[in-house]
Amino acid sequence: MSSEKAFISAIVSDNLDQPDELLIYETWKGTRDSWLDEEFTKPYRKDYEVRLDDLIVERSVSWLQPNREWGSHITNAY
């Protein structure tokens, strides 16, 4: 996914208090609808989604809108 034009970054984090929990935080340019229409439909995403189904027990997906940012200019939210 790092070669996609709309891709900004991805961070995979372990939860130190919940060892079985993992957080994947992806940042993309565009809107939720543009991501669902243009990125989610890519062939590699299908394999990724299938692998996640094999690895996870419970999944929660959230769409976040940055409104302020400090220390970087990744989101252009000032």
RAQUIFEN-V941310 format. One record per backbone hydrogen bond with DSSP energy under -0.5 kcal/mol. CO is the residue of the C=O (numbers start at 1). NH is the residue of the N-H. If there is no record, write none. Layout:
CO:NH  CO:NH
//
This chain:
1:4  4:7  6:29  9:27  11:13  11:25  13:23  14:16  15:18  18:15  18:21  21:15  23:13  23:25  24:26  25:11  27:8  27:9  31:35  32:36  33:37  34:38  34:39  35:39  35:40  39:42  42:45  42:46  43:46  43:47  44:48  45:49  46:50  47:51  48:52  49:53  50:54  51:55  52:55  52:56  62:64  64:66  76:78  77:69
//
